[in-house]
């Protein structure tokens, strides 16, 4: 087993043999490192190291931001360019709930692996806001498929829903950042 060390200053963990004079993350001298031992099982560590949930949440964040921007743009552009923007907006909007659902499932898996249950207070809060994000994304698709995509009011409604959905995504991200390094031992 490799001997690990942790920077007391920033928390960076690395193999002791790869430490060359200073912390590669924050630059403090190597005397700021202390021995570190991993307290979770290798299988759990491997699954968490894949960062599935943190990686997958970027898709719905990017999609909802794109839908918002394209909807706003569709309100001010005309002609063929507007037609292309509307088409792109619709495609990304339709993909949005699938991306949210995938990130949601990855979040449930991550929570189960990290905390052995998904009923911790912060995870329950994330589940509520994740569900709201999913419902809002379904609402965006419903608007895009049900309303005429040539009306200013349609794009204003899509932009409004997208803005609320983006707020959910940002809040979920802020809650998630605090959980990245949290995990039960064993």
NUDOVEX-126392 format. One record per atom (N, C-alpha, C): x, y, z. Coordinates in steps of 0.001 Angstrom, whole numbers, padded with zeros to 6 digits, always signed. Example, Ala and Ser with C-alpha at 12.3 -4.5 7.8 and 13.67 -1.06 7.14 Angstrom:
// NUDOVEX-126392
+013190-005690+007800
+012300-004500+007800
+013200-003300+007800
+012850-002250+007080
+013670-001060+007140
+012900+000030+007870
This chain:
// NUDOVEX-126392
+000831-001180+000000
+000000+000000+000000
+000877+001245+000000
+000490+002229-000778
+001270+003458-000895
+001078+004335+000337
+002166+004954+000766
+002115+005850+001908
+001627+007211+001432
+000566+007718+002065
-000036+008989+001683
+000300+010071+002692
+000338+011308+002209
+000507+012480+003061
-000542+013513+002676
-000867+014395+003657
-001869+015431+003425
-001294+016774+003820
-001520+017763+002974
-001073+019122+003264
-001950+019703+004371
-001324+020161+005454
-002074+020763+006561
-002678+022100+006156
-002094+022727+005173
-002559+024037+004751
-003824+023960+003879
-003798+023126+002838
-004923+023108+001891
-005671+021777+001831
-005136+020721+002453
-005813+019433+002456
-005490+018530+001282
-004575+018937+000414
-004202+018128-000752
-003575+016813-000291
-004020+015704-000880
-003531+014371-000523
-002755+013804-001695
-001597+013216-001384
-000771+012641-002452
+000132+011561-001874
+000798+010832-002758
+001767+009826-002327
+003005+010533-001787
+003527+010010-000692
+004690+010632-000056
+005891+010673-001006
+006085+009621-001801
+007216+009554-002712
+007177+010579-003840
+006005+011168-004097
+005870+012157-005170
+005959+013593-004659
+006171+013740-003359
+006290+015060-002753
+007714+015565-002982
+007847+016648-003700
+009170+017172-004062
+009356+018600-003559
+009486+018754-002244
+009850+020046-001689
+008693+020959-001334
+007598+020886-002071
+006472+021774-001763
+005165+021159-002251
+004077+021680-001727
+002745+021191-002101
+002453+021593-003542
+002093+020628-004389
+001808+020978-005777
+000521+021794-005926
-000340+021773-004909
-001595+022522-005004
-001438+023965-004530
-000843+024154-003345
-000801+025518-002795
+000609+026082-002640
+001645+025244-002789
+003018+025736-002792
+003696+025858-001443
+003051+025455-000351
+003720+025542+000956
+004837+024499+001021
+005833+024695+001896
+006942+023736+001998
+006455+022349+002435
+007222+021322+002097
+006830+019943+002393
+006745+019645+003889
+007328+020517+004729
+007209+020305+006170
+005764+020496+006648
+004897+021045+005800
+003486+021242+006137
+002651+019987+005880
+003292+018921+005431
+002568+017672+005167
+002599+016768+006387
+001533+015998+006559
+001427+015037+007651
+001015+013691+007082
+001337+012596+007781
+000902+011280+007297
-000621+011236+007200
-001096+010514+006220
-002540+010419+005994
-002896+008976+005660
-003980+008493+006228
-004448+007153+005862
-005902+007255+005427
-006206+006590+004345
-007559+006574+003796
-008450+005755+004716
-009613+006267+005014
-010493+005608+005963
-011716+004980+005298
-011686+004830+003982
-012816+004192+003311
-012327+002984+002516
-013248+002077+002270
-012909+000840+001557
-012478+001164+000125
-011573+000355-000436
-011072+000603-001791
-012171+000673-002860
-013198-000157-002749
-014269-000131-003757
-015026+001189-003688
-015358+001623-002469
-016049+002909-002317
-015161+004053-002803
-013879+003994-002476
-012949+005040-002912
-012902+005098-004439
-012865+003926-005091
-012825+003887-006547
-014088+004510-007145
-015253+004119-006633
-016512+004655-007174
-016567+006170-006986
-016177+006642-005808
-016180+008085-005567
-015152+008806-006429
-014029+008153-006705
-012979+008794-007510
-013400+008980-008968
-014424+008263-009399
-014927+008445-010763
-015618+009797-010929
-016035+010387-009821
-016704+011700-009824
-017877+011750-010800
-018663+010679-010851
-019783+010621-011785
-020763+011757-011575
-021208+011945-010358
-022191+012997-010113
-021615+014391-010373
-020453+014733-009794
-019915+016068-010088
-019717+016314-011586
-019363+015278-012327
-019165+015440-013766
-020507+015607-014488
-021484+014773-014140
-022759+014784-014851
-023611+016018-014569
-023398+016697-013451
-024208+017880-013170
-023872+019043-014095
-022743+018991-014756
-022399+020081-015662
-023280+020101-016909
-023783+018957-017340
-024644+018928-018517
-025941+019694-018283
-026719+019375-017235
-027957+020148-017054
-027699+021627-016775
-026604+021936-016083
-026279+023346-015853
-026019+024059-017178
-025250+023415-018048
-024962+024021-019358
-026217+024084-020219
-027031+023022-020191
-028239+022993-021017
-029225+024075-020596
-029474+024219-019287
-030464+025201-018848
-029956+026621-019117
-028663+026835-018992
-028097+028143-019323
-028238+028420-020815
-028003+027404-021640
-028133+027550-023086
-029575+027842-023479
-030529+027131-022884
-031948+027376-023181
-032314+028807-022811
-031860+029266-021653
-032139+030633-021223
-031585+031641-022229
-030322+031486-022593
-029691+032444-023520
-030312+032400-024913
-030599+031193-025406
-031214+031085-026731
-032634+031651-026737
-033376+031462-025662
-034725+032021-025574
-034685+033540-025577
-033748+034109-024838
-033593+035565-024835
-033188+036073-026222
-032278+035350-026849
-031830+035728-028188
-032963+035626-029209
-033799+034612-029081
-034918+034422-030010
-035921+035572-029929
-035922+036302-028823
-036840+037425-028666
-036368+038666-029418
-035100+038710-029781
-034579+039932-030413
-034071+039730-031838
-033873+038484-032259
-033346+038193-033598
-034497+037789-034515
-034363+038059-035799
-035432+037738-036752
-034859+036989-037955
-035756+036430-038743
-035367+035787-039993
-034811+034390-039796
-033953+034006-040716
-033386+032649-040727
-032556+032352-039482
-031825+033342-039008
-031009+033162-037811
-031917+032818-036627
-033059+033494-036543
-034006+033209-035458
-034526+031779-035575
-034811+031330-036782
-035287+029962-036991
-034260+028948-036485
-033001+029207-036762
-031942+028308-036299
-031809+028338-034774
-031937+029517-034197
-031866+029658-032739
-033024+028909-032085
-034214+029044-032658
-035389+028347-032130
-035190+026830-032206
-034644+026354-033302
-034384+024921-033470
-033387+024431-032414
-032311+025162-032239
-031306+024784-031241
-031890+024829-029833
-032675+025859-029563
-033320+026003-028262
-034224+024806-027969
-034969+024375-028966
-035876+023240-028799
-035104+021948-028556
-034067+021715-029326
-033276+020481-029162
-032642+020425-027775
-032023+021514-027352
-031374+021539-026031
-032430+021441-024935
-033562+022108-025139
-034653+022045-024161
-035192+020643-023991
-035317+019901-025090
-035798+018519-025018
-034778+017620-024323
-033500+017887-024528
-032452+017089-023889
-032313+017405-022393
-032748+018583-021984
-032554+019032-020600
-033116+018078-019547
-034380+017644-019620
-034877+016747-018560
-034105+015429-018477
-033645+014933-019612
-032868+013690-019596
-031532+013912-018886
-030907+015060-019132
-029639+015383-018464
-029858+015564-016959
-030960+016222-016588
-031264+016408-015168
-031511+015057-014500
-032268+014199-015157
-032571+012881-014606
-031304+012043-014426
-030413+012096-015392
-029154+011362-015299
-028310+011874-014129
-028212+013188-013998
-027454+013775-012884
-028116+013446-011549
-029441+013445-011514
-030190+013119-010303
-029884+011691-009854
-029926+010754-010794
-029629+009344-010474
-028188+009181-010011
-027275+009881-010668
-025872+009829-010244
-025719+010420-008841
-026503+011438-008520
-026473+012029-007193
-026969+011058-006129
-028019+010299-006456
-028513+009294-005520
-027453+008220-005270
-026810+007766-006341
-025738+006776-006202
-024593+007346-005365
-024189+008564-005666
-023096+009211-004933
-023447+009339-003455
-024681+009768-003164
-025106+009902-001773
-025112+008574-001047
-025575+007533-001723
-025625+006187-001131
-024211+005671-000842
-023291+005879-001783
-021906+005432-001600
-021212+006275-000524
-021411+007573-000565
-020714+008501+000331
-021218+008411+001773
-022557+008363+001943
-023144+008426+003287
-023923+007174+003684
-023933+006167+002796
-024613+004882+003021
-026131+004999+003071
-026646+006212+002908
-028090+006435+002831
-028305+007803+002183
-029498+008019+001681
-029773+009298+001021
-030773+010136+001815
-030881+009847+003108
-031842+010553+003945
-031188+011530+004920
-029931+011875+004680
-029287+012882+005519
-029943+014230+005221
-029923+015164+006154
-030633+016438+005941
-030248+017169+004651
-028966+017255+004372
-028552+017974+003173
-028913+017208+001898
-028824+015896+001931
-029196+015108+000752
-030699+015192+000487
-031505+015218+001536
-032953+015375+001349
-033239+016724+000696
-032549+017754+001142
-032708+019087+000548
-032296+019065-000933
-031199+018368-001223
-030761+018260-002617
-031773+017478-003456
-032383+016449-002878
-033391+015673-003597
-034603+016552-003916
-035017+017377-002964
-036158+018279-003183
-035844+019266-004314
-034679+019915-004245
-034329+020891-005276
-034022+020217-006616
-033468+018997-006571
-033248+018238-007806
-034566+017867-008467
-035554+017506-007652
-036886+017192-008186
-037531+018433-008782
-037377+019558-008104
-037905+020825-008639
-037225+021177-009960
-035921+020987-010023
-035167+021242-011259
-035701+020354-012386
-035960+019090-012078
-036495+018175-013088
-037881+018623-013555
-038751+018988-012625
-040096+019444-012993
-040048+020717-013833
-039172+021633-013469
-039017+022856-014264
-038512+022535-015667
-037582+021592-015775
-037061+021216-017096
-038155+020562-017940
-039030+019785-017301
-040172+019203-018025
-041137+020305-018464
-041297+021321-017622
-042134+022469-017982
-041589+023214-019181
-040284+023335-019261
-039652+023992-020411
-039966+023220-021688
-039836+021898-021631
-040151+021063-022802
-041618+021206-023171
-042477+021193-022172
-043915+021326-022435
-044221+022639-023149
-043612+023716-022700
-043819+025007-023365
-043306+024970-024802
-042133+024405-024990
-041550+024378-026334
-042362+023525-027303
-043003+022481-026782
-043774+021605-027661
-045227+022049-027814
-045768+022777-026835
-047188+023113-026859
-047493+024506-027403
-046587+025439-027198
-046865+026820-027595
-046206+027151-028929
-046759+028128-029626
-046136+028529-030907
-044767+029172-030662
-043773+028670-031385
-042403+029158-031182
-042092+030392-032026
-043129+031169-032288
-042910+032424-032994
-043445+033597-032181
-043893+033316-030972
-044458+034360-030118
-043455+034799-029055
-043371+036088-028866
-042494+036672-027850
-042825+036103-026471
-044130+035962-026185
-044558+035474-024867
-044081+034047-024593
-044000+033232-025654
-043509+031862-025478
-042057+031880-025017
-041233+032674-025688
-039819+032733-025321
-039608+033404-023974
-040471+034370-023639
-040384+034996-022316
-040721+033963-021231
-041718+033130-021492
-042093+032081-020526
-040985+031046-020390
-040407+030627-021515
-039309+029647-021480
-038106+030242-020748
-037811+031515-021031
-036688+032173-020359
-036945+032270-018854
-038183+032583-018465
-038522+032673-017045
-038353+031347-016329
-038899+030275-016928
-038735+028939-016338
-037260+028544-016283
-036534+028876-017331
-035099+028545-017379
-034328+029271-016292
-034712+030496-016029
-034035+031274-014994
-034261+030648-013616
-035481+030232-013342
-035782+029570-012067
-035043+028228-011995
-035035+027481-013102
-034322+026196-013142
-032824+026410-012935
-032283+027458-013534
-030861+027762-013349
-030570+028104-011888
-031474+028813-011250
-031297+029124-009819
-031261+027829-009009
-032121+026868-009353
-032097+025553-008676
-030752+024874-008905
-030261+024909-010142
-028988+024263-010478
-027837+024893-009697
-027842+026210-009597
-026783+026906-008860
-026851+026537-007379
-028050+026531-006822
-028210+026186-005406
-027771+024743-005147
-028149+023831-006044
-027713+022436-005916
-026190+022343-005952
-025582+023103-006847
-024123+023100-006947
-023457+023622-005690
-024016+024681-005126
-023447+025241-003899
-023553+024254-002741
-024674+023546-002657
-024803+022525-001614
-023826+021377-001870
-023660+020995-003117
-022812+019866-003475
-021344+020099-003230
-020885+021325-003421
-019468+021629-003213
-019053+021275-001796
-019912+021550-000844
-019596+021243+000549
-019549+019755+000846
-020161+018949-000013
-020207+017503+000218
-019097+016730-000494
-018353+017381-001374
-017371+016672-002187
-016383+015831-001395
-015915+016350-000286
-014911+015616+000486
-015480+014926+001705
-016797+014971+001852
-017439+014304+002982
-017761+012859+002628
-017504+011983+003575
-017865+010580+003387
-017704+009856+004712
-018548+008864+004922
-018421+008041+006122
-017237+007102+005960
-016493+006869+007035
-015393+005900+006945
-015928+004477+006785
-015044+003581+006409
-015393+002169+006323
-015593+001670+004937
